[in-house]
């Protein structure tokens, strides 16, 4: 972190954040939430730490990009049989990834004695986050 960043007040940081385009803002917020979760994780039991790390994992950006391209080709009815099989496989992978994250969220909610919705709100998570 540069010395200029270290000397910024919260108001200055917030002003800088306000200038971000929506996609960068979402990425920034996600990074802040991950940072916050990691700081909190230092004071959490091992089970919660493991669950939080699993919950904050990201699906491969390359796979998401390919999935988007294949979905666009499907919508345009321009998908080969091989591409269709690839689309189905990627979709299955994404669904499994999402299911594992949800399983972790449910487990964490049980440990904390909270509802799933309250746990997701507490962690700043909303699904789907891969459109």
N, C-alpha and C positions, 0 to 999 in steps of 0.2 A: 504494500500500500504506500503510495507516495505521501510526502509530508503535507502536500496541499489537501489531499483527501483526509488525512488525519486531523487537520485543523478545521474541517467543515462542520458547521453546526447541523443539528437535525433539520432545521428549517431550510438550510442551503441544500442539503441532500434531498429533501422533499421537493424543493423547487427544481432540482436537476431531474428528478424522477418524473415530474410532471411534463417534462419536455420529451420524454420517450414516446415513440410511436407505439400503438397498441400491442403489436407482436413482441417488441422488445420489453415493454412494460410487463407483459405476462411472464416472459422468461426471467426478468429481474425479480418479480414477486416470487416465482418458484424457487429461485436461487436463495432469496432471503428466507423463505420458509424452510428450505433444506438446512441452511445455516443455523436457523433458530432450533430446528429439531435436533441437529447435531450437538448444539450447546446444551440443550436440555438432556440429551441422551447421556451426557457425562454424569448426570445425577440420577439416572434411571436404572432400575434393575436390568440385568442382562436380557431377560425375556422381552421387555419393552423395547430395549435398544435394538435387538435383532428384528423385531417386528417393524419398527419404524424404518430401519434401513431397507427392509424388503418393500415396504409401502412406497418409499420415495424412489425406488428404482425406476428407470426410464426405459421404455421400449426403444429398440434401435431406430435411430433417425433414418438410416438407410432403408430399413424395412418399411418404415412409415411412408417414406417418399415413394418407394416402389409400389406399395399398397395403394397410395393415392393415384399414381399413374395408371395402375391396372383398373381401378374403379372408374376412372375417367374413360378408359378404353371400353370397359363394359357398358357404360352409359351410352357411348357412341356406337355400340354394337360392332366393335372392331377388335374383338379379343380372340386370339387363336386358342386352340384346345390346350396347348402347352401353357399359355398365359393364364387360361382359366384355372388350370390345376395349380399353378403358382399362386393365383389369387386366393383360391380355396385354402391352400396351405398357410399362406400368410394370415388370412382371416382367422384360421384355427389357432395359430400361434398367438395372435393378438388377444383372442378371447381367453386363451389359457393364461396368458400374462395378466390380463385384467382380473380373472378369477382368483389367481394367487394373491394379487394385491388386495382384493376384497376379502379374501379369507384372512389375511393379516389384519385388516381393519376390524373385522368382526372379533378376532381374537383379542386385539388391543382394547376394543370397546368392552369386552367381558372383563378383562383384567382391571380396567379402570372403573367398571361399574357404570358405564355410560351407554347411551343409545348409539347406534351406528352413526346416525345423523350428527349427534353432538360430537362424536369423535372426529368425524370428517371435518366439521366446522372448526374444531379445536386445532386440527392440523392444517387447515386451509386447503383441503382437498375437495375437488368436485370432479365428477366423472360425467361423460368421458373427457379425457384430456388428450386425445389422440386424433381428433377429427382433421 
